[in-house]
Amino acid sequence: MNILMAPLRGVTTSTYRKVYKSIFSGIDSAMAPFIPTGPETKVTNRLVKDVLPENNIDSYPIIPQIIGNRPEELPAFLNKLIELGLPEVNWNLGCPAPMVAKKKRGSGAIQHPELIESYVKVLDEHPGINYSIKIRAGFSDPSELYTLLPIFEKHNCSRLILHPRTGQQAYRGRADVDVFAEVSQRTTLPLVYNGDIFSMKLYSEIVPPIQEKISGIMLGRGILINPFLPELIQGKELSSNPNERIYELMKQLFAAYSAELFGENPVLGRMKELWSYLYYSYPEGQQNIKKILKCTSFTSYLREEEKLFETPFVPPVEYPDLEF
Ligand SMILES: Cc1cc2nc3c(=O)[nH]c(=O)nc-3n(C[C@H](O)[C@H](O)[C@H](O)COP(=O)(O)O)c2cc1C
């Protein structure tokens, strides 16, 4: 199975991707978290830092993602990505955040087919880079996505990555695999499935019915809940001592963030976000993780983390009751 690492803003940055790849296998490529386009006519290295080839050495083939809705902002951006030699750019039509969607960006653009067509026309005009689209199952209803499919097909969109929840739904409820199957009936575009693959059991429920229709899957929160998941999907056995590798992941990320960020708070913020997902894989350590989430210093954090690693790693089988 071809597996893409999902863009998770503030989480799957170049640092995370590189460290994760040095410890776990199973991922083929990674989509970087979104970069908002703006009115600048010269796109600096600073703006695209996360996807610069020099920051992705020993890491995955990288697909930059942009978020925006002004076609006039595209040429400067695309030319920069072409100059960097990146073969694909992804347009974010999925972000559900109300502040974003209200501005007709992310999933908020889905209800505006004219806007979408004017945007993809400019993407077409840059044959030096392929483009794909990451999208939700409509903003308020899947029919809004069905309306867009002929537009994507008429233009040069290379593939769709579909997370079958609506924008309004945000992360509530469950990803709707039936809507995904319906889209696959309605389009000839290559499709990548994304959403709620958190365990091998969920993988084996979600993927077989659509296996013939997809060119790959994208994993986001599933990697954070169970970092072994891509390996398991690719047929490897769970390590005999999984805690050793989780410990290595967290130790290396802690060191890398400490070198990259200023002060204890931002480092603890990053680590706590990761622990809030690992929470579901440590049923006997959840009280420890709740303490980790409240730590305000490195000393207390490292003390609590050590205690946590005395408890066993038992990743969830069923859909976890996401609390955070
Ligand atoms: C913390 C967080 C940050 C995210 N950032 C992005 C982003 O930058 N771009 C994007 O297209 N999707 C983003 N997403 C959505 C994920 O890429 C993915 O579509 C979603 O989590 C569903 O997949 P999953 O169930 O495998 O996690 C984000 C999701 C989360 C939870």
The ligand as a MOL file (V3000), in Angstrom:
LIG
                    3D

  0  0  0     0  0            999 V3000
M  V30 BEGIN CTAB
M  V30 COUNTS 31 33 0 0 0
M  V30 BEGIN ATOM
M  V30 1 C -3.5400 19.0960 14.3850 0
M  V30 2 C -3.9850 18.9360 12.9470 0
M  V30 3 C -3.4240 19.7460 11.9780 0
M  V30 4 C -3.8190 19.6070 10.6250 0
M  V30 5 N -3.2090 20.3810 9.6510 0
M  V30 6 C -3.5600 20.2020 8.3440 0
M  V30 7 C -2.9120 20.9170 7.2820 0
M  V30 8 O -1.9890 21.7350 7.4930 0
M  V30 9 N -3.3330 20.6810 6.0060 0
M  V30 10 C -4.3300 19.7670 5.7180 0
M  V30 11 O -4.6710 19.5660 4.5500 0
M  V30 12 N -4.9330 19.0730 6.6940 0
M  V30 13 C -4.5650 19.2560 7.9730 0
M  V30 14 N -5.1580 18.4860 8.9470 0
M  V30 15 C -6.0730 17.3970 8.5330 0
M  V30 16 C -5.2980 16.0750 8.3390 0
M  V30 17 O -4.3240 16.1920 7.3300 0
M  V30 18 C -6.2490 14.9250 7.9670 0
M  V30 19 O -6.9250 15.2430 6.7850 0
M  V30 20 C -7.2720 14.6400 9.0590 0
M  V30 21 O -6.6580 14.6130 10.3290 0
M  V30 22 C -7.9890 13.3010 8.8110 0
M  V30 23 O -7.0630 12.2580 8.6960 0
M  V30 24 P -6.7400 11.2690 9.9530 0
M  V30 25 O -8.0650 10.7470 10.4310 0
M  V30 26 O -5.8340 10.2170 9.3640 0
M  V30 27 O -6.0780 12.1190 10.9910 0
M  V30 28 C -4.8120 18.6540 10.2820 0
M  V30 29 C -5.3830 17.8580 11.2820 0
M  V30 30 C -4.9860 17.9850 12.6020 0
M  V30 31 C -5.6110 17.0800 13.6400 0
M  V30 END ATOM
M  V30 BEGIN BOND
M  V30 1 1 1 2
M  V30 2 1 2 3
M  V30 3 2 2 30
M  V30 4 2 3 4
M  V30 5 1 4 5
M  V30 6 1 4 28
M  V30 7 2 5 6
M  V30 8 1 6 7
M  V30 9 1 6 13
M  V30 10 2 7 8
M  V30 11 1 7 9
M  V30 12 1 9 10
M  V30 13 2 10 11
M  V30 14 1 10 12
M  V30 15 2 12 13
M  V30 16 1 13 14
M  V30 17 1 14 15
M  V30 18 1 14 28
M  V30 19 1 15 16
M  V30 20 1 16 17
M  V30 21 1 16 18
M  V30 22 1 18 19
M  V30 23 1 18 20
M  V30 24 1 20 21
M  V30 25 1 20 22
M  V30 26 1 22 23
M  V30 27 1 23 24
M  V30 28 2 24 25
M  V30 29 1 24 26
M  V30 30 1 24 27
M  V30 31 2 28 29
M  V30 32 1 29 30
M  V30 33 1 30 31
M  V30 END BOND
M  V30 END CTAB
M  END
